[in-house]
């Protein structure tokens, strides 16, 4: 059995490939330059190069993939190449992570939606890991530093906006299950149930650190300006759009019937459990 993991050195792929190795699976990192990674099993797979993707995907039992942050035009190029490679190479299974991007809008014409639609058209067995918000966002210096120095948790959500937060580790466990036991297809939501409000997260911070942490709601544009030095203008602009959309919603709670809890029996970390696991 051979599994190709995109982003195996990043936030989503790294914990997945560790889990796959631990469980004894033949997991192979998909990287642009194999010479740069001498300590892991890897294969050349550049999302901007169709031929490299075809070669990497041929004979694979499973592919884990997500589109990286960047200009949407570039993401469309990646999506097109990935879906074409899947159609040509015919891997047995593809697991796509949405990386928190909204896929509930039927009129969505984003690169991510294009990727999912085209893989579906290829007839390849596929599962889509859908998430709302990542707990790792709380590790951003613009978030964690104010918690530690000022006892303020600041984030671009209304105080009453409940969301089904999850961690990259939660996604990794779900991805490993979906890759190796392909009895579940379609959308699988990963996140806390019931959903948690920002004020609830502030309470978890308070309990964990043993002092009162209050919540401060930021405007999406304000948060985006803080992000620019960290991830660049293009990526920050896309993040702002996400939170502007969430500002129009009452909540971001996942669909329980299509949740990993219901479909796979996998429960995500609570905020407190995640803080302990991260050693914070």
Buried (B, 14 or more C-beta within 10 A) or exposed (E): EBBBBBBBBEBBBBBBBBBBEEEEBEBBBBBBEBEEBEEBBBBBBBBEBBEBBBBBBBEBBBBBBBBBBBBBEBBBBBBBBBBBBBBBBBBBBBBBBBBBBBBEEEEBEBBBBBBBBBBBEBEBBBBBBBBBBBBBBBEBEBBBEBBBEEBBBBBBBBEEBBBBBBBBBBBBBBBBBBBBEBEBBEBBBBBBBEBBBBBBBBBBBBEBBEEEBBBEBBEBBEBBBBBBEEBEEBBBBBBBEBBBBBBEBEBBBBBEEBBBBBBBEBBBBBBEBBBEEBEB
